[in-house]
Amino acid sequence: MTVSTVSARRLAAASLAAAALVGAAALPATAADRTPHRPQVEISDVQYDAPGEDRRRNRSLNKEWVELKNNTRHTINLRGWTLTDSEGDRYTFRNYRLAPRDTVRVHTGEGRDTRGAVYQDRNRHVWDNRKDTATLRDDHGRVIDRESWNERRDHGGDRHHGDRHHGGDRH
């Protein structure tokens, strides 16, 4: 083999490698443009205005809840994750494992934790009916999801959705 043949092969190999890198680098940007970001766990629903009169009775308190959904095909341990409101009220998950594609409701009042429901064991309402923000953070304090509502929105029915925000530290 001559020196020019070896150099030509090396040049061709280097060109193919460079083209592959450029193509691979461009692919994620294109894919990211087409698919919106969806967190692994999200606040999927909020019932901030318990039906009926707001009373400090457990039944009324447990009609107020935040629902979380696992969007993955893997179980996620929520141990150390927190759910907070605008006033700084905080619920910290104990060793709770959220199954793939499953949901859990975090009720305000007292109750016995089950696969689909956990309880904050509070004796007063947490979520403000007029304006509030529910913020979900992981065990490292990173904002995973946030949902806000205010009195100017007209929400029919029992379930309410506010402004959505996924990730980041600002809303």
C-alpha positions as CSV (number, residue, x, y, z in Angstrom):
1,M,0.0,0.0,0.0
2,T,1.2,3.4,-0.8
3,V,1.2,6.4,1.5
4,S,-1.4,8.1,-0.6
5,T,-3.8,5.1,-0.4
6,V,-3.5,5.0,3.5
7,S,-4.0,8.8,3.7
8,A,-7.1,8.6,1.4
9,R,-8.6,5.8,3.6
10,R,-7.9,7.8,6.7
11,L,-9.4,10.9,5.2
12,A,-12.5,9.0,4.1
13,A,-12.9,7.4,7.5
14,A,-12.5,10.8,9.2
15,S,-15.1,12.4,6.9
16,L,-17.6,9.6,7.6
17,A,-17.0,9.9,11.4
18,A,-17.5,13.7,11.2
19,A,-20.7,13.3,9.2
20,A,-22.1,10.8,11.7
21,L,-21.3,13.2,14.6
22,V,-23.0,16.1,12.9
23,G,-26.1,14.0,12.1
24,A,-26.3,12.6,15.7
25,A,-26.0,16.1,17.1
26,A,-28.8,17.5,14.9
27,L,-31.2,14.6,15.7
28,P,-32.0,15.5,19.3
29,A,-32.7,19.1,18.5
30,T,-35.1,18.1,15.8
31,A,-36.8,15.6,18.1
32,A,-37.0,18.1,21.0
33,D,-38.8,20.6,18.7
34,R,-41.6,18.1,18.0
35,T,-42.2,16.6,21.4
36,P,-43.1,18.8,24.4
37,H,-41.3,18.2,27.7
38,R,-43.3,16.0,30.0
39,P,-41.9,15.3,33.5
40,Q,-41.6,11.8,34.8
41,V,-44.1,12.7,37.5
42,E,-46.6,15.5,37.0
43,I,-49.4,17.2,38.9
44,S,-52.2,15.8,36.8
45,D,-55.2,17.3,38.7
46,V,-56.0,19.5,41.6
47,Q,-59.2,19.7,43.7
48,Y,-58.5,22.9,45.6
49,D,-62.1,23.9,46.3
50,A,-63.7,21.0,48.3
51,P,-67.3,20.6,47.3
52,G,-69.7,22.1,49.9
53,E,-68.8,24.4,52.8
54,D,-65.2,24.5,53.8
55,R,-65.2,23.0,57.3
56,R,-62.5,21.7,59.4
57,R,-64.0,18.3,59.4
58,N,-62.0,15.4,58.0
59,R,-64.5,14.6,55.3
60,S,-64.3,18.1,53.9
61,L,-60.5,18.2,54.2
62,N,-60.2,15.0,52.2
63,K,-62.3,16.4,49.4
64,E,-59.3,18.7,48.8
65,W,-56.5,17.0,47.0
66,V,-53.6,17.1,44.5
67,E,-53.2,14.2,42.1
68,L,-49.8,13.1,40.8
69,K,-49.2,10.9,37.8
70,N,-46.2,8.7,36.9
71,N,-45.7,9.1,33.2
72,T,-43.0,6.4,32.9
73,R,-42.9,2.6,32.6
74,H,-40.9,2.4,35.9
75,T,-41.9,2.6,39.5
76,I,-40.7,5.9,41.1
77,N,-39.9,6.1,44.8
78,L,-41.2,9.5,46.0
79,R,-39.4,9.2,49.4
80,G,-38.3,12.7,50.4
81,W,-40.3,14.5,47.6
82,T,-42.4,17.4,48.7
83,L,-45.6,19.1,47.8
84,T,-46.0,22.7,48.9
85,D,-48.4,25.6,48.6
86,S,-47.7,29.3,48.2
87,E,-47.8,29.8,52.0
88,G,-45.0,27.3,52.6
89,D,-47.2,24.4,53.9
90,R,-45.2,21.3,53.1
91,Y,-46.1,17.6,52.7
92,T,-43.1,15.3,52.6
93,F,-43.6,11.8,51.1
94,R,-42.4,8.9,53.2
95,N,-41.4,5.7,51.5
96,Y,-44.1,5.8,48.8
97,R,-43.6,4.0,45.5
98,L,-45.7,5.3,42.5
99,A,-46.3,2.5,40.0
100,P,-45.8,2.9,36.3
101,R,-48.5,5.1,34.6
102,D,-50.3,5.2,37.9
103,T,-51.7,8.1,40.0
104,V,-51.9,9.0,43.6
105,R,-54.0,11.6,45.3
106,V,-52.6,13.6,48.2
107,H,-55.5,14.4,50.5
108,T,-55.3,17.2,53.0
109,G,-57.0,15.5,56.0
110,E,-56.3,12.4,58.0
111,G,-56.5,8.9,56.7
112,R,-54.7,5.7,56.1
113,D,-52.3,5.7,53.2
114,T,-53.1,3.3,50.4
115,R,-51.8,2.5,46.9
116,G,-53.9,5.3,45.4
117,A,-54.1,7.8,48.2
118,V,-51.9,9.4,50.8
119,Y,-52.9,11.8,53.6
120,Q,-51.3,15.0,54.9
121,D,-53.0,14.5,58.3
122,R,-53.9,18.2,58.6
123,N,-56.8,19.6,60.6
124,R,-57.3,22.7,58.3
125,H,-57.5,23.3,54.5
126,V,-54.2,23.9,52.7
127,W,-55.1,25.0,49.2
128,D,-56.6,28.5,48.8
129,N,-59.8,28.5,46.8
130,R,-59.0,31.8,45.1
131,K,-55.3,31.8,44.3
132,D,-52.5,29.3,45.1
133,T,-49.7,27.3,43.6
134,A,-49.0,23.6,44.1
135,T,-45.3,22.8,43.7
136,L,-43.9,19.3,43.5
137,R,-40.1,18.9,44.2
138,D,-38.0,15.8,44.1
139,D,-35.8,14.7,47.0
140,H,-33.0,17.0,45.9
141,G,-35.3,20.1,46.0
142,R,-35.6,20.5,42.2
143,V,-39.0,21.7,40.9
144,I,-40.6,18.8,39.0
145,D,-44.0,20.4,38.3
146,R,-46.1,23.3,39.4
147,E,-49.8,24.2,38.9
148,S,-51.3,27.5,39.8
149,W,-54.9,28.9,39.8
150,N,-56.5,32.3,40.6
151,E,-60.0,33.7,41.1
152,R,-60.2,35.1,37.6
153,R,-60.5,31.6,36.1
154,D,-63.9,30.0,35.6
155,H,-63.5,26.2,36.3
156,G,-66.6,24.1,36.0
157,G,-67.2,20.8,37.7
158,D,-65.3,19.2,40.6
159,R,-61.8,19.3,39.1
160,H,-59.7,22.3,38.4
161,H,-56.7,23.0,36.3
162,G,-54.6,26.1,36.5
163,D,-51.5,27.4,34.7
164,R,-49.0,24.6,34.1
165,H,-45.3,24.8,34.6
166,H,-42.9,21.8,34.3
167,G,-39.5,22.0,35.9
168,G,-37.3,25.0,36.6
169,D,-37.3,27.2,39.7
170,R,-39.5,30.1,38.5
171,H,-43.1,30.4,37.5
